[in-house]
Amino acid sequence: MSAIGLRAPVAPAAGLRGPVRVLLRQHRRSLWAAGALLVLGIGIVVGLRIWVAVASSAERCADGDITRCGDGSYLSTYARSHTESYLASGGTAVLLLAGLIGVFVAGPLIARELESGTYRLAWAQSASPAQWLAARLALPAALATAGMTVLVLVYRWGWSGIRSNPRASGLSWFQSGIHPALGPTAVAYALLAVAVGALCAVVVRRTVLSMSLTALVLGTLMLGFGKRRYELWPTVRALGGDYPSGDAWYTESGMLTASGNEIYSKDCIIQANSAESFRSCLRNRGGITEFVDYHPASHFWPLQLVETGILLVLAAAAVALAFRVLRRRHG
């Protein structure tokens, strides 16, 4: 922490303006590094789109095929295939970035000052404990919201341009490596990371331990949502082999018995060694009518908004709890 940052007075009438200015001075190097990461992310997406456009001169068909059209084979350019692979991890990159934000808030921004005792100087210069914590929440929350919004818009532009190719693979909207980067969920994860980092810091008050606990909590939440995201909105059921068209997210399949009970495909996959033995297994269990549960592409926004709402509620709860812990310990 620089001496300039420590000596900067904070007038009561200034509200959060003074503490925020101090933070900007103290952590300007980290802010520059965060800005560099943002520019790098934007540059990667833009560069991939340019790479595909330049390599398109070798494509002989509208679907990106570089072999003879209509010959039954498909081969894309190196640029297109690798761009699809890179963009398929956009959501994972966004979650990792949110995790880094939370770890930074937990460690260098809050826990380090609580551990070293330097927070007392700020509180002695007319900044109350609540103002002190509010500034350490408001600044990263505002910057994370702005940065994530830009990343989401750029990523959607890059993803939609490559996904528009009918032969694109691995770029479905529902994939766990893509979905978090396509909408407001990305911003919600960043805000949750700020809140969880602050809560862990004021509870633990140790830099390394706070950072580790924040990473553990955020990792658990992100993994949990990734595994159970399909349950956030009711699925649609198709019967009798009437499979949906378009980019649908299949969540469950099997057969219904005469009484309407469900027999799931996963119960027969292990026992079956062919398609016919698989169907025989379902029928031997009483299956009559095939069913498929799925999310159509129109469920993208409901799933995004429900997940975003849950994350924001969790973030608000974490912030409220952080202020309560700080108030109990320091008044």
Secondary structure, 3 states (H helix, E strand, C coil): CCHHHHHCCCCHHHCCHHHHHHHHHHCHHHHHHHHHHHHHHHHHHHHHHHHHHHHHHHCCCCCCCCCCCCCCCCCCCHHHHHHHHHHCCHHHHHHHHHHHHHHHHHHHHHHHHHHHCCHHHHHHCCCCHHHHHHHHHHHHHHHHHHHHHHHHHHHHHHHHHHHCCCCCCCCCCCCCCCHHHCCCHHHHHHHHHHHHHHHHHHHHCCHHHHHHHHHHHHHHHHHHHHHHHHHHCCCEEEECCCCCCCCCEEEEEEEECCCCCEEECHHHHCCCCCHHHHHHHHHHCCCCEEEEEEECHHHHHHHHHHHHHHHHHHHHHHHHHHHHHHHHHHC
